[in-house]
């Protein structure tokens, strides 16, 4: 498709005027694979979820966008912008996208897990990440595009785009609710036992690598993290609600699902 036609389609879809530039960038981050299955989109549910005309819901692999408000809660910053942007990208793709299913094909909600591509070959997760409209996430075994998606997010972070205009990274002691979070803190303790590897951040949050995930991590490096400032991301759990919180234990637990979810603090 020619540049002018792509720009015209993006404009008609209400996309940002830089769509063509971002599309080429997204292709550079995550090149289009062969053998994609073309499907028709019924509607965009939110910034990382599509409803297909065949009735399936598709959760995009590697992308987590801010949550839309539910049950009286307000929308998180950039949640509406992310949904509108994905709507524009799908419209610019003539309402059809290509799916590349993950090694794990469904999540615990029954949604199809897949990478999503436009008719022009742009990976839409990388597109959203490059515009600062979501966070890169890695949940094994669906980690094939981690490197290119990390690169897309880094470009937005460096440029201060979208949700990176102000740092979304919380200090470990600032965690006050369950849900997705990016956090930073100094490692006060590292312990390995039958429950896996436990990395404590200033007695506020503990990161856990479960026993079945240990072979994906460099355990020796994890055990050397004490005293270091790190950044982690994932879905925080309130252990006090399970009734299993013992005296002296950190209330907040963040399970690490892939090494990409943990790094040295920038």
Order of alpha helices (4+ residues) and beta strands (2+ residues): alpha-alpha-beta-beta-beta-beta-alpha-beta-beta-alpha-beta-alpha-beta-beta-beta-beta-alpha-beta-beta-beta
